[in-house]
Amino acid sequence: MNGVHDMGGMQGYGTVQIEANEPLFHGEWERRALGVTVAMGASGLWNIDLARSARESLPPLDYVQGPYYAIWTKALQKLLIERGLITEQELAQGQPLTPPVAGVRVLKAAEVDAALAKGSPANRPSTQAPRFAVGQRVRALNLNPQGHTRLPRYVRGHVGTVVLHHGSHVLPDQHVNKMLPPFDGTAEHLYTVVFDGTELWGPQAEAGHQVSVDAWESYLEALPA
Amino acid sequence: MTAEAGHPHAHPHDHDHEHSTLGEMDLRVRALETLLTQKGYLDPAAVDRIIETYEVHVGPHNGAKVVARAWADPAFRDWLLQDATAAIASMDYTGRQGEHMVAVPNTPDTHNMVVCTLCSCYPWPVLGLPPVWYKSAAYRSRAVIEPRAVLADFGVTLPPGQNIRVWDSTAEVRYLVLPERPAGTEGWSEEQLAQLVTRDAMIGTGLALNPQDITKEAP
């Protein structure tokens, strides 16, 4: 989705505002928003790509006006409502009005440390040989899907070089295909592809500048030798 | 630390125009947490523990220890550059948002800088939660098109001729910049070296501190 979240290369957002001695959270609500979002993610009723997709498809003004934990909170509400765990009316009134959905996995305090330490690895075994090799020149395809993707606009159509191969990782574009588990865990080989600044930005590029993205195999095509 | 500790209200440095948003978000998040708890989906003690993890246990002090070890121990440095996930896991920094780590070393020829243009991907086990600027539109938009100008916002000017290499974290791979070891630190212990390693140096928007920048003297 060519959304407002795909910010690379945009101009006009001003200087980077750096806050001296920045606190970890700006207000109690940010602390709880982080904790509630992470805890509810452990329900397993969505995955990281569905969560990102929910954030990206918020109204654009909600997204750019932030703060970032507000984006997380609004997306979490959307994920919960879509799955029928809560309703708009319950949110508005701040109390349960419908019976809870049965069988939702609840992360207990005693399970938190192990869950965070384990994480959710995205790599998967693959029997497919990788199509690209480190050192190979490739072009990022000009893809503009309506749905979730992790190929940023600023590299589409541009030529770069494969510098790392990470094995096979779950493909975000398909990981969002189903709203509820079991999810589509289709995996593809994942590469780091580096682009020269001049390839991406033309004559205005800063000197001596390269940018890489991590790109799945279906985002790329080989260049004729 | 409990959920009640810390800062219950907006800080004085919050901009005036954010006050209404913060008031609204205070109410919204409180209502959401209450509702989820009453419906039996959420254990508030788990929320407390998650917050405590990132307020107390997991933060850039972890990454600083990794960098210091890489500076002090050439074999560890090789391992870190070869298989950062395993090398970092050997120090018990694992898991969420650090499942697949890559360490990128700064050299006299190349300075590395990390961004996530699409969202806020950040290596939590070694750096904790990202600062607001890392998630801001200004940083995400500009880091890939004018990284030297962005560095200038941080007061950093690279030496003439040093290339800049920006890593956009668009997948589940997370990048840790291995800064250059400052001069004048020969013989320092890992503990002493770690004091020179700032969060921004591990994102690439800063450099490691020099010995004269910290109060504690070298041996």
Chai-1 contact restraints between the chains, C-beta under 6 A:
chainA,res_idxA,chainB,res_idxB,connection_type,confidence,min_distance_angstrom,max_distance_angstrom,comment,restraint_id
A,H5,B,L118,contact,1.0,0.0,6.0,A-B,restraint_1
A,M7,B,T117,contact,1.0,0.0,6.0,A-B,restraint_2
A,M7,B,A137,contact,1.0,0.0,6.0,A-B,restraint_3
A,M7,B,R140,contact,1.0,0.0,6.0,A-B,restraint_4
A,M7,B,S141,contact,1.0,0.0,6.0,A-B,restraint_5
A,G8,B,T117,contact,1.0,0.0,6.0,A-B,restraint_6
A,G8,B,V144,contact,1.0,0.0,6.0,A-B,restraint_7
A,G9,B,V144,contact,1.0,0.0,6.0,A-B,restraint_8
A,G9,B,I145,contact,1.0,0.0,6.0,A-B,restraint_9
A,M10,B,S141,contact,1.0,0.0,6.0,A-B,restraint_10
A,Y13,B,A137,contact,1.0,0.0,6.0,A-B,restraint_11
A,Y13,B,A138,contact,1.0,0.0,6.0,A-B,restraint_12
A,Y13,B,S141,contact,1.0,0.0,6.0,A-B,restraint_13
A,G14,B,A138,contact,1.0,0.0,6.0,A-B,restraint_14
A,T15,B,D153,contact,1.0,0.0,6.0,A-B,restraint_15
A,V16,B,W133,contact,1.0,0.0,6.0,A-B,restraint_16
A,V16,B,A138,contact,1.0,0.0,6.0,A-B,restraint_17
A,V16,B,Y139,contact,1.0,0.0,6.0,A-B,restraint_18
A,V16,B,D153,contact,1.0,0.0,6.0,A-B,restraint_19
A,Q17,B,W133,contact,1.0,0.0,6.0,A-B,restraint_20
A,I18,B,W133,contact,1.0,0.0,6.0,A-B,restraint_21
A,E22,B,P131,contact,1.0,0.0,6.0,A-B,restraint_22
A,L24,B,E55,contact,1.0,0.0,6.0,A-B,restraint_23
A,H26,B,H11,contact,1.0,0.0,6.0,A-B,restraint_24
A,G27,B,A10,contact,1.0,0.0,6.0,A-B,restraint_25
A,G27,B,L22,contact,1.0,0.0,6.0,A-B,restraint_26
A,E28,B,P8,contact,1.0,0.0,6.0,A-B,restraint_27
A,W29,B,M25,contact,1.0,0.0,6.0,A-B,restraint_28
A,W29,B,D26,contact,1.0,0.0,6.0,A-B,restraint_29
A,W29,B,V29,contact,1.0,0.0,6.0,A-B,restraint_30
A,R31,B,I51,contact,1.0,0.0,6.0,A-B,restraint_31
A,R32,B,V29,contact,1.0,0.0,6.0,A-B,restraint_32
A,R32,B,E33,contact,1.0,0.0,6.0,A-B,restraint_33
A,A33,B,V29,contact,1.0,0.0,6.0,A-B,restraint_34
A,G35,B,V47,contact,1.0,0.0,6.0,A-B,restraint_35
A,G35,B,I50,contact,1.0,0.0,6.0,A-B,restraint_36
A,G35,B,I51,contact,1.0,0.0,6.0,A-B,restraint_37
A,V36,B,E33,contact,1.0,0.0,6.0,A-B,restraint_38
A,V36,B,V47,contact,1.0,0.0,6.0,A-B,restraint_39
A,V38,B,I50,contact,1.0,0.0,6.0,A-B,restraint_40
A,A39,B,L42,contact,1.0,0.0,6.0,A-B,restraint_41
A,A39,B,A46,contact,1.0,0.0,6.0,A-B,restraint_42
A,A39,B,V47,contact,1.0,0.0,6.0,A-B,restraint_43
A,R52,B,C119,contact,1.0,0.0,6.0,A-B,restraint_44
A,Y68,B,K135,contact,1.0,0.0,6.0,A-B,restraint_45
A,A70,B,M25,contact,1.0,0.0,6.0,A-B,restraint_46
A,T73,B,V29,contact,1.0,0.0,6.0,A-B,restraint_47
A,I86,B,L35,contact,1.0,0.0,6.0,A-B,restraint_48
A,E90,B,L35,contact,1.0,0.0,6.0,A-B,restraint_49
A,G94,B,A31,contact,1.0,0.0,6.0,A-B,restraint_50
A,P96,B,Q38,contact,1.0,0.0,6.0,A-B,restraint_51
A,P96,B,K39,contact,1.0,0.0,6.0,A-B,restraint_52
A,P100,B,K39,contact,1.0,0.0,6.0,A-B,restraint_53
A,P100,B,G40,contact,1.0,0.0,6.0,A-B,restraint_54
A,V104,B,Y41,contact,1.0,0.0,6.0,A-B,restraint_55
A,V106,B,D43,contact,1.0,0.0,6.0,A-B,restraint_56
A,L107,B,A46,contact,1.0,0.0,6.0,A-B,restraint_57
A,K108,B,D43,contact,1.0,0.0,6.0,A-B,restraint_58
A,K108,B,A46,contact,1.0,0.0,6.0,A-B,restraint_59
A,A109,B,D43,contact,1.0,0.0,6.0,A-B,restraint_60
A,A109,B,A45,contact,1.0,0.0,6.0,A-B,restraint_61
A,A109,B,A46,contact,1.0,0.0,6.0,A-B,restraint_62
A,A109,B,R49,contact,1.0,0.0,6.0,A-B,restraint_63
A,V112,B,A46,contact,1.0,0.0,6.0,A-B,restraint_64
A,V112,B,R49,contact,1.0,0.0,6.0,A-B,restraint_65
A,V112,B,I50,contact,1.0,0.0,6.0,A-B,restraint_66
A,L116,B,G95,contact,1.0,0.0,6.0,A-B,restraint_67
A,L116,B,R96,contact,1.0,0.0,6.0,A-B,restraint_68
A,A117,B,T94,contact,1.0,0.0,6.0,A-B,restraint_69
A,A117,B,G95,contact,1.0,0.0,6.0,A-B,restraint_70
A,K118,B,G95,contact,1.0,0.0,6.0,A-B,restraint_71
A,G119,B,G95,contact,1.0,0.0,6.0,A-B,restraint_72
A,G119,B,R96,contact,1.0,0.0,6.0,A-B,restraint_73
A,G119,B,E99,contact,1.0,0.0,6.0,A-B,restraint_74
A,P121,B,E99,contact,1.0,0.0,6.0,A-B,restraint_75
A,A122,B,E172,contact,1.0,0.0,6.0,A-B,restraint_76
A,R150,B,T170,contact,1.0,0.0,6.0,A-B,restraint_77
A,P152,B,T117,contact,1.0,0.0,6.0,A-B,restraint_78
A,H166,B,V173,contact,1.0,0.0,6.0,A-B,restraint_79
A,L190,B,A171,contact,1.0,0.0,6.0,A-B,restraint_80
A,W201,B,I145,contact,1.0,0.0,6.0,A-B,restraint_81
A,E206,B,E146,contact,1.0,0.0,6.0,A-B,restraint_82
A,E206,B,R148,contact,1.0,0.0,6.0,A-B,restraint_83
A,G208,B,N163,contact,1.0,0.0,6.0,A-B,restraint_84
A,H209,B,I164,contact,1.0,0.0,6.0,A-B,restraint_85
A,Q210,B,R165,contact,1.0,0.0,6.0,A-B,restraint_86
A,V211,B,V144,contact,1.0,0.0,6.0,A-B,restraint_87
A,V211,B,V166,contact,1.0,0.0,6.0,A-B,restraint_88
A,S212,B,W167,contact,1.0,0.0,6.0,A-B,restraint_89
A,V213,B,D168,contact,1.0,0.0,6.0,A-B,restraint_90
A,V213,B,T170,contact,1.0,0.0,6.0,A-B,restraint_91
A,D214,B,T170,contact,1.0,0.0,6.0,A-B,restraint_92
A,D214,B,A171,contact,1.0,0.0,6.0,A-B,restraint_93
A,D214,B,V173,contact,1.0,0.0,6.0,A-B,restraint_94
